[in-house]
Amino acid sequence: MARNVLYPLYQLGGPQLRVFRTNFFIQLVRPGTAQPEDTVQFRIPMEMTRTDLRNYLERIYSMPVAAVRTRVQHGSNRKRDYRNVRIKKPDYKVAYVQLAHGQTFTFPDLFPEKEQSPAAAAEEGLSGLQEAVPQRQSPDPRRGGVPSWFGL
């Protein structure tokens, strides 16, 4: 059973006993088109304003912000359900944050593609096939010697 605890607004000589959390959650988004190196794209809630985003980034992440631009992206309305009724995806707000002078941001490459020569790729493909062939031809030990063509 939880109790409601009321903390005093101010304690003489002592720190506050509360931790304030934000009501907003933002997503860092990889931009679809090329952006300048000092611009970062976020997907933010519709209720969040430019000043809210600026304060959020500067106070929580200590990220220097020069400018914030926002736009509302309307959700798609083309999909239909089984009753042929249109299904609308929700609208969302996109924010473009320009970092302070000298700051840059590059999206990390989480899955770098391995560059191989064509000959090495062909050899790797052949070795994988050669390993798979004996595995396919070996009889199933759970069948107890009954041939594979005899079954349900």
Backbone as ProteinMPNN parsed JSONL, in Angstrom:
{"seq_chain_A": "MARNVLYPLYQLGGPQLRVFRTNFFIQLVRPGTAQPEDTVQFRIPMEMTRTDLRNYLERIYSMPVAAVRTRVQHGSNRKRDYRNVRIKKPDYKVAYVQLAHGQTFTFPDLFPEKEQSPAAAAEEGLSGLQEAVPQRQSPDPRRGGVPSWFGL", "coords_chain_A": {"N_chain_A": [[0.839, -1.173, 0.0], [0.727, 2.076, -0.997], [1.846, 5.201, 0.211], [0.903, 8.597, 0.218], [3.257, 11.01, 0.046], [4.009, 14.12, 1.209], [6.153, 16.628, 0.452], [7.859, 19.384, 1.923], [7.826, 22.682, 0.476], [10.11, 24.234, 0.819], [13.093, 23.766, 2.572], [14.743, 24.872, 5.375], [18.126, 25.511, 5.228], [18.69, 23.066, 4.036], [18.844, 20.672, 1.3], [16.552, 20.286, -1.466], [14.165, 17.647, -1.427], [13.059, 16.49, -3.597], [12.899, 15.159, -6.915], [12.817, 16.471, -10.057], [11.221, 15.584, -12.999], [11.024, 15.611, -16.537], [8.102, 16.112, -18.579], [8.165, 15.446, -21.173], [9.194, 13.476, -23.985], [11.727, 13.0, -26.277], [12.802, 12.135, -29.608], [15.723, 11.297, -31.299], [16.302, 11.635, -34.686], [17.29, 10.179, -37.745], [18.019, 12.204, -40.428], [16.105, 12.465, -43.486], [16.917, 13.837, -45.757], [19.974, 15.463, -46.781], [21.555, 17.242, -44.2], [23.01, 20.206, -42.715], [26.158, 19.976, -40.881], [25.913, 21.017, -38.344], [23.295, 20.757, -37.599], [20.632, 19.086, -36.031], [18.109, 16.635, -36.049], [14.991, 16.159, -34.492], [12.201, 14.261, -33.25], [9.412, 15.38, -31.737], [6.944, 15.829, -29.06], [3.603, 17.061, -29.804], [2.782, 19.086, -28.097], [5.029, 20.331, -27.198], [7.052, 23.21, -27.166], [9.225, 25.541, -28.94], [10.886, 26.895, -27.115], [10.631, 25.187, -24.925], [11.979, 22.912, -25.911], [14.537, 23.965, -26.328], [15.295, 24.634, -23.667], [15.147, 22.075, -22.552], [17.216, 20.655, -23.904], [19.462, 22.224, -23.26], [19.547, 22.273, -20.442], [19.239, 19.6, -19.492], [20.922, 17.969, -21.093], [23.145, 19.563, -21.419], [23.694, 20.862, -23.838], [24.735, 23.126, -26.173], [22.602, 25.383, -27.789], [21.828, 27.064, -30.758], [19.691, 27.799, -32.493], [16.226, 26.938, -32.991], [14.034, 25.254, -35.086], [10.755, 24.384, -36.033], [8.293, 22.098, -37.342], [5.102, 20.791, -38.328], [4.357, 17.535, -39.047], [2.08, 15.988, -41.006], [0.145, 13.07, -40.512], [-0.051, 10.03, -42.445], [-2.844, 9.303, -44.581], [-3.745, 7.337, -46.203], [-3.998, 4.576, -45.936], [-6.238, 1.782, -45.605], [-8.645, -0.071, -43.679], [-10.087, -3.354, -43.027], [-12.757, -2.843, -43.425], [-12.825, -0.984, -45.352], [-12.422, 1.566, -44.414], [-10.795, 4.609, -43.922], [-7.568, 4.798, -42.429], [-5.85, 6.826, -40.288], [-2.616, 7.89, -39.641], [-1.056, 9.175, -36.695], [-0.391, 12.734, -36.284], [2.791, 14.396, -36.02], [5.402, 16.344, -34.514], [8.27, 17.866, -35.88], [11.519, 18.824, -35.1], [14.179, 20.954, -35.862], [17.294, 21.401, -34.746], [19.724, 23.769, -34.394], [23.036, 23.712, -33.638], [25.313, 25.405, -31.372], [27.929, 27.754, -32.338], [30.648, 26.177, -33.876], [30.063, 23.637, -32.922], [29.408, 20.309, -33.899], [27.491, 17.58, -35.267], [27.424, 14.239, -36.081], [25.671, 11.52, -37.339], [25.948, 8.369, -35.794], [27.528, 5.512, -37.294], [26.134, 2.658, -36.991], [26.004, 0.101, -38.07], [28.349, -0.76, -39.9], [29.144, -1.462, -43.287], [30.81, -4.285, -44.511], [33.576, -4.278, -46.584], [34.421, -6.323, -49.174], [36.507, -8.184, -51.381], [35.465, -9.346, -54.642], [36.344, -11.985, -55.198], [36.909, -13.102, -52.683], [34.362, -13.057, -51.569], [33.039, -14.882, -53.237], [34.407, -17.267, -52.633], [33.69, -17.573, -49.97], [30.946, -17.971, -50.195], [30.864, -20.431, -51.585], [32.074, -22.165, -49.728], [30.18, -22.107, -47.694], [28.016, -23.345, -48.965], [29.074, -25.907, -49.397], [29.273, -26.848, -46.805], [26.595, -27.019, -46.103], [25.482, -29.004, -47.744], [26.245, -31.771, -46.924], [24.884, -31.776, -44.52], [22.207, -31.642, -45.265], [21.94, -34.1, -46.562], [22.341, -36.04, -44.66], [20.776, -38.635, -42.753], [17.819, -38.346, -40.724], [18.196, -38.741, -37.32], [16.086, -39.208, -35.585], [14.166, -40.642, -36.903], [14.656, -43.345, -36.893], [15.819, -45.073, -38.855], [13.922, -45.247, -40.84], [13.104, -44.52, -44.173], [13.218, -41.24, -45.719], [11.283, -40.752, -47.637], [9.136, -42.181, -46.842], [6.454, -41.442, -45.11], [4.142, -39.273, -43.398]], "CA_chain_A": [[0.0, 0.0, 0.0], [1.567, 3.257, -1.133], [1.411, 6.39, 0.94], [1.205, 9.872, -0.42], [4.207, 11.761, 0.855], [4.058, 15.535, 0.836], [7.4, 17.263, 0.827], [7.722, 20.839, 2.041], [8.357, 23.4, -0.665], [11.443, 24.734, 1.098], [13.643, 23.372, 3.861], [15.802, 25.789, 5.778], [19.459, 24.951, 5.363], [18.86, 21.736, 3.467], [18.485, 20.572, -0.113], [15.215, 19.797, -1.781], [14.092, 16.193, -1.412], [12.331, 16.03, -4.77], [13.581, 15.133, -8.194], [11.869, 16.87, -11.081], [11.405, 14.956, -14.292], [10.306, 16.283, -17.605], [6.914, 15.431, -19.084], [8.342, 15.254, -22.605], [10.181, 12.528, -24.488], [12.087, 13.369, -27.647], [13.525, 11.108, -30.353], [16.702, 11.724, -32.279], [15.916, 11.003, -35.942], [18.226, 10.33, -38.856], [17.299, 12.986, -41.437], [15.923, 11.843, -44.784], [17.733, 14.577, -46.716], [21.238, 15.918, -46.202], [21.476, 18.415, -43.325], [24.337, 20.701, -42.327], [26.746, 19.224, -39.775], [25.54, 21.583, -37.044], [21.847, 20.638, -37.438], [20.182, 17.793, -35.526], [16.66, 16.517, -36.223], [14.309, 15.45, -33.427], [10.748, 14.115, -33.31], [9.0, 15.831, -30.409], [5.483, 15.838, -28.898], [2.921, 18.223, -30.384], [2.617, 20.139, -27.09], [6.33, 20.912, -26.866], [7.353, 24.422, -27.924], [10.649, 25.751, -29.237], [11.597, 27.234, -25.878], [10.701, 23.964, -24.124], [13.036, 22.075, -26.46], [15.821, 24.623, -26.051], [15.594, 24.439, -22.243], [15.343, 20.637, -22.358], [18.55, 20.258, -24.371], [20.517, 22.964, -22.565], [19.616, 21.964, -19.011], [19.39, 18.171, -19.206], [22.07, 17.408, -21.803], [24.2, 20.579, -21.503], [23.954, 20.963, -25.27], [24.52, 24.518, -26.572], [21.666, 25.489, -28.906], [21.797, 28.388, -31.376], [18.347, 28.076, -33.011], [15.307, 25.798, -33.086], [12.951, 25.407, -36.058], [9.828, 23.268, -35.908], [7.22, 21.962, -38.319], [4.176, 19.711, -38.019], [4.251, 16.556, -40.117], [0.765, 15.367, -40.974], [0.193, 11.624, -40.667], [-0.585, 9.486, -43.683], [-4.274, 9.028, -44.525], [-4.023, 6.523, -47.386], [-4.251, 3.173, -45.625], [-7.624, 1.441, -45.271], [-8.776, -1.321, -42.945], [-10.869, -4.398, -43.686], [-14.087, -2.319, -43.76], [-12.56, 0.073, -46.332], [-12.423, 2.852, -43.723], [-9.436, 5.164, -43.905], [-6.84, 4.792, -41.165], [-4.924, 7.958, -40.289], [-1.521, 7.846, -38.685], [-1.073, 10.437, -35.935], [0.526, 13.804, -36.645], [3.886, 14.584, -35.089], [6.16, 17.569, -34.723], [9.683, 17.659, -36.165], [12.307, 19.99, -34.711], [15.547, 21.037, -36.38], [18.062, 22.156, -33.756], [21.033, 24.206, -34.88], [23.942, 23.781, -32.496], [26.084, 26.64, -31.245], [29.051, 27.905, -33.256], [31.756, 25.256, -33.666], [29.58, 22.315, -32.539], [28.921, 19.508, -35.013], [26.919, 16.289, -34.915], [27.297, 13.278, -37.168], [24.949, 10.344, -36.887], [26.894, 7.246, -35.746], [27.31, 4.409, -38.214], [26.033, 1.514, -36.101], [26.198, -1.137, -38.805], [29.171, -0.498, -41.084], [29.17, -2.55, -44.263], [32.149, -4.811, -44.734], [33.975, -4.255, -47.985], [35.189, -7.509, -49.525], [36.771, -8.348, -52.804], [34.53, -10.322, -55.213], [36.88, -13.348, -55.11], [36.739, -13.566, -51.304], [32.934, -13.29, -51.369], [32.686, -16.114, -53.94], [34.936, -18.393, -51.858], [32.89, -17.695, -48.751], [29.664, -18.54, -50.594], [31.065, -21.839, -51.913], [32.332, -22.937, -48.505], [28.9, -22.225, -46.995], [27.212, -24.351, -49.66], [29.664, -27.221, -49.173], [28.941, -27.26, -45.446], [25.162, -27.273, -46.004], [25.098, -30.198, -48.503], [26.242, -32.986, -46.101], [23.874, -31.654, -43.477], [20.93, -31.964, -45.884], [21.91, -35.482, -46.992], [22.414, -36.976, -43.544], [19.435, -39.061, -42.337], [17.336, -37.823, -39.448], [18.348, -39.816, -36.325], [14.834, -39.444, -34.852], [13.266, -41.483, -37.691], [14.932, -44.746, -36.595], [16.155, -45.841, -40.026], [12.84, -45.223, -41.829], [13.503, -43.565, -45.219], [12.532, -39.938, -45.67], [10.137, -40.71, -48.536], [8.029, -42.882, -46.209], [5.965, -40.64, -43.994], [2.823, -38.661, -43.581]], "C_chain_A": [[0.884, 1.236, 0.0], [0.977, 4.419, -0.355], [1.74, 7.622, 0.122], [2.085, 10.681, 0.507], [4.231, 13.184, 0.34], [5.351, 16.13, 1.353], [7.169, 18.756, 0.987], [8.356, 21.519, 0.837], [9.788, 23.867, -0.42], [11.868, 24.256, 2.48], [14.783, 24.312, 4.197], [17.121, 25.043, 5.919], [19.668, 23.594, 4.731], [18.448, 21.71, 2.002], [17.033, 20.111, -0.288], [15.251, 18.272, -1.822], [13.369, 15.641, -2.633], [13.239, 16.036, -5.981], [12.531, 15.466, -9.242], [12.219, 16.18, -12.391], [10.573, 15.686, -15.318], [9.097, 15.451, -18.038], [7.054, 15.072, -20.554], [9.395, 14.186, -22.886], [10.457, 12.908, -25.935], [12.879, 12.227, -28.275], [14.503, 11.776, -31.296], [16.444, 10.938, -33.551], [17.001, 11.226, -36.979], [17.499, 11.075, -39.969], [17.227, 12.265, -42.782], [16.741, 12.521, -45.868], [18.989, 15.075, -46.009], [21.027, 17.215, -45.418], [22.893, 18.94, -43.089], [24.847, 19.957, -41.091], [26.331, 19.76, -38.415], [24.036, 21.49, -36.782], [21.493, 19.206, -37.055], [18.666, 17.765, -35.627], [16.08, 15.665, -35.103], [12.838, 15.311, -33.775], [10.253, 14.376, -31.893], [7.485, 15.779, -30.292], [4.87, 17.123, -29.452], [2.821, 19.379, -29.39], [3.911, 20.87, -26.774], [6.611, 22.114, -27.765], [8.857, 24.527, -28.169], [11.435, 26.049, -27.963], [11.685, 26.029, -24.942], [11.85, 23.082, -24.6], [14.413, 22.663, -26.178], [16.228, 24.411, -24.588], [15.886, 22.975, -21.941], [16.765, 20.238, -22.721], [19.663, 20.958, -23.592], [20.65, 22.546, -21.107], [19.86, 20.481, -18.737], [20.661, 17.623, -19.832], [23.246, 18.369, -21.927], [24.659, 20.757, -22.945], [23.713, 22.408, -25.694], [23.687, 24.61, -27.844], [21.687, 26.917, -29.433], [20.383, 28.731, -31.834], [17.549, 26.779, -33.063], [14.236, 26.142, -34.107], [12.062, 24.184, -35.952], [8.851, 23.267, -37.075], [6.352, 20.794, -37.885], [4.071, 18.815, -39.242], [2.901, 15.863, -39.979], [0.904, 13.88, -41.256], [-0.471, 11.181, -41.956], [-2.055, 9.106, -43.508], [-4.68, 8.066, -45.638], [-4.426, 5.097, -47.061], [-5.718, 2.964, -45.254], [-7.656, 0.108, -44.542], [-9.695, -2.286, -43.686], [-12.285, -3.94, -44.044], [-14.0, -1.183, -44.779], [-12.684, 1.472, -45.719], [-10.975, 3.333, -43.642], [-8.849, 5.128, -42.494], [-5.812, 5.912, -41.234], [-3.861, 7.752, -39.228], [-1.482, 9.177, -37.945], [-0.056, 11.451, -36.468], [1.65, 13.857, -35.614], [4.638, 15.847, -35.461], [7.628, 17.215, -34.915], [10.415, 18.951, -35.825], [13.71, 19.865, -35.294], [16.316, 21.959, -35.439], [19.415, 22.478, -34.357], [21.922, 24.418, -33.666], [24.726, 25.084, -32.513], [27.306, 26.591, -32.163], [30.181, 26.945, -32.891], [31.33, 23.854, -33.269], [29.079, 21.58, -33.778], [28.36, 18.203, -34.476], [26.864, 15.432, -36.168], [26.632, 12.037, -36.61], [25.904, 9.162, -36.868], [26.514, 6.152, -36.734], [27.319, 3.123, -37.394], [26.33, 0.196, -36.797], [27.035, -0.867, -40.055], [29.184, -1.719, -41.994], [30.611, -2.978, -44.493], [32.439, -4.81, -46.224], [34.864, -5.46, -48.257], [35.437, -7.513, -51.024], [35.816, -9.402, -53.355], [35.031, -11.763, -55.102], [36.678, -13.914, -53.706], [35.269, -13.863, -51.019], [32.496, -14.583, -52.04], [33.174, -17.336, -53.178], [34.111, -18.626, -50.603], [31.53, -18.327, -49.07], [29.776, -20.02, -50.906], [31.293, -22.675, -50.666], [31.042, -23.106, -47.705], [28.009, -23.261, -47.637], [27.741, -25.755, -49.405], [29.368, -27.733, -47.772], [27.472, -27.652, -45.342], [24.758, -28.563, -46.692], [25.161, -31.464, -47.64], [25.17, -32.939, -45.011], [22.498, -32.019, -44.03], [20.829, -33.454, -46.198], [21.955, -36.475, -45.839], [20.999, -37.34, -43.081], [19.093, -38.499, -40.952], [17.428, -38.928, -38.402], [17.046, -40.118, -35.574], [13.89, -40.379, -35.601], [13.55, -42.975, -37.521], [15.186, -45.594, -37.829], [15.057, -45.893, -41.072], [13.221, -44.199, -42.889], [12.635, -42.309, -45.209], [11.315, -39.897, -46.571], [8.92, -41.403, -47.93], [7.581, -42.071, -45.011], [4.623, -40.048, -44.318], [2.903, -37.416, -44.381]], "O_chain_A": [[1.701, 1.418, 0.903], [-0.241, 4.586, -0.279], [2.749, 7.664, -0.582], [1.693, 10.997, 1.63], [4.453, 13.415, -0.848], [5.607, 16.132, 2.557], [6.363, 19.337, 0.259], [9.305, 21.002, 0.248], [10.596, 23.895, -1.349], [11.1, 24.331, 3.439], [15.685, 24.519, 3.386], [17.211, 24.056, 6.649], [20.745, 23.017, 4.88], [17.778, 22.625, 1.523], [16.399, 19.614, 0.642], [16.259, 17.68, -2.21], [13.095, 14.443, -2.696], [14.203, 16.798, -6.067], [11.483, 14.824, -9.309], [13.369, 16.195, -12.83], [9.551, 16.296, -15.003], [9.083, 14.23, -17.876], [6.155, 14.456, -21.126], [10.352, 14.017, -22.131], [9.532, 13.111, -26.722], [13.538, 11.454, -27.58], [14.148, 12.714, -32.01], [16.371, 9.71, -33.515], [17.563, 12.316, -37.085], [16.449, 10.616, -40.416], [18.153, 11.553, -43.172], [17.21, 11.864, -46.797], [19.05, 15.102, -44.78], [20.405, 18.158, -45.906], [23.865, 18.2, -43.246], [24.06, 19.376, -40.344], [26.392, 19.031, -37.425], [23.548, 22.093, -35.825], [21.974, 18.246, -37.656], [18.005, 18.759, -35.326], [16.596, 14.591, -34.794], [12.284, 16.134, -34.504], [10.633, 13.672, -30.958], [6.795, 15.693, -31.308], [5.545, 18.147, -29.554], [2.781, 20.538, -29.802], [3.885, 21.926, -26.142], [6.428, 22.043, -28.98], [9.646, 23.72, -27.677], [12.525, 25.513, -27.761], [12.684, 25.856, -24.244], [12.612, 22.562, -23.784], [15.344, 21.937, -25.829], [17.371, 24.051, -24.305], [16.783, 22.672, -21.154], [17.444, 19.566, -21.946], [20.692, 20.35, -23.298], [21.765, 22.475, -20.589], [20.62, 20.146, -17.829], [21.404, 16.89, -19.18], [24.267, 17.997, -22.504], [25.855, 20.798, -23.232], [22.583, 22.885, -25.588], [24.019, 23.993, -28.857], [21.577, 27.87, -28.662], [19.915, 29.844, -31.59], [18.104, 25.685, -33.163], [13.6, 27.192, -34.017], [12.555, 23.067, -35.798], [8.615, 24.295, -37.71], [6.807, 19.909, -37.16], [3.74, 19.274, -40.335], [2.618, 15.23, -38.962], [1.677, 13.471, -42.123], [-1.341, 11.867, -42.491], [-2.467, 8.65, -42.442], [-5.86, 7.993, -45.979], [-5.135, 4.468, -47.846], [-6.357, 3.84, -44.67], [-6.796, -0.745, -44.759], [-10.039, -2.053, -44.845], [-12.946, -4.568, -44.87], [-14.991, -0.499, -45.037], [-13.01, 2.436, -46.411], [-10.061, 2.567, -43.335], [-9.537, 5.391, -41.507], [-4.988, 5.939, -42.148], [-4.165, 7.476, -38.068], [-1.841, 10.207, -38.516], [0.982, 11.089, -37.021], [1.482, 13.417, -34.477], [4.523, 16.351, -36.578], [8.168, 16.368, -34.203], [9.986, 20.038, -36.213], [14.337, 18.808, -35.227], [16.023, 23.152, -35.349], [20.156, 21.589, -34.774], [21.6, 25.206, -32.776], [24.795, 25.773, -33.53], [27.668, 25.539, -32.69], [30.62, 26.901, -31.742], [32.163, 22.948, -33.277], [28.398, 22.171, -34.616], [28.703, 17.771, -33.376], [26.324, 15.848, -37.193], [26.99, 11.56, -35.533], [26.62, 8.958, -37.848], [25.334, 5.898, -36.979], [28.381, 2.56, -37.13], [26.853, -0.728, -36.175], [26.487, -0.756, -41.152], [29.23, -2.858, -41.53], [31.508, -2.149, -44.649], [31.635, -5.287, -47.025], [35.927, -5.608, -47.654], [34.688, -6.933, -51.81], [35.389, -10.279, -52.605], [34.224, -12.677, -54.93], [36.315, -15.081, -53.555], [34.96, -14.818, -50.306], [31.673, -15.313, -51.488], [32.458, -18.333, -53.078], [33.866, -19.772, -50.223], [31.025, -19.134, -48.289], [28.892, -20.796, -50.543], [30.761, -23.779, -50.557], [30.836, -24.156, -47.095], [27.309, -23.99, -46.934], [26.962, -26.69, -49.219], [29.227, -28.94, -47.576], [27.135, -28.541, -44.56], [23.777, -29.181, -46.279], [24.174, -32.2, -47.625], [24.62, -33.974, -44.634], [21.702, -32.645, -43.33], [19.74, -34.022, -46.112], [21.634, -37.647, -46.031], [20.124, -36.476, -43.02], [19.972, -38.222, -40.136], [16.794, -39.969, -38.572], [16.922, -41.19, -34.982], [12.918, -40.864, -35.022], [12.751, -43.797, -37.967], [14.791, -46.76, -37.843], [15.24, -46.531, -42.108], [13.63, -43.093, -42.534], [11.49, -42.318, -44.757], [10.398, -39.111, -46.33], [7.804, -41.246, -48.425], [8.277, -42.028, -43.997], [4.048, -40.294, -45.377], [1.881, -36.775, -44.629]]}, "name": "protein", "num_of_chains": 1, "seq": "MARNVLYPLYQLGGPQLRVFRTNFFIQLVRPGTAQPEDTVQFRIPMEMTRTDLRNYLERIYSMPVAAVRTRVQHGSNRKRDYRNVRIKKPDYKVAYVQLAHGQTFTFPDLFPEKEQSPAAAAEEGLSGLQEAVPQRQSPDPRRGGVPSWFGL"}
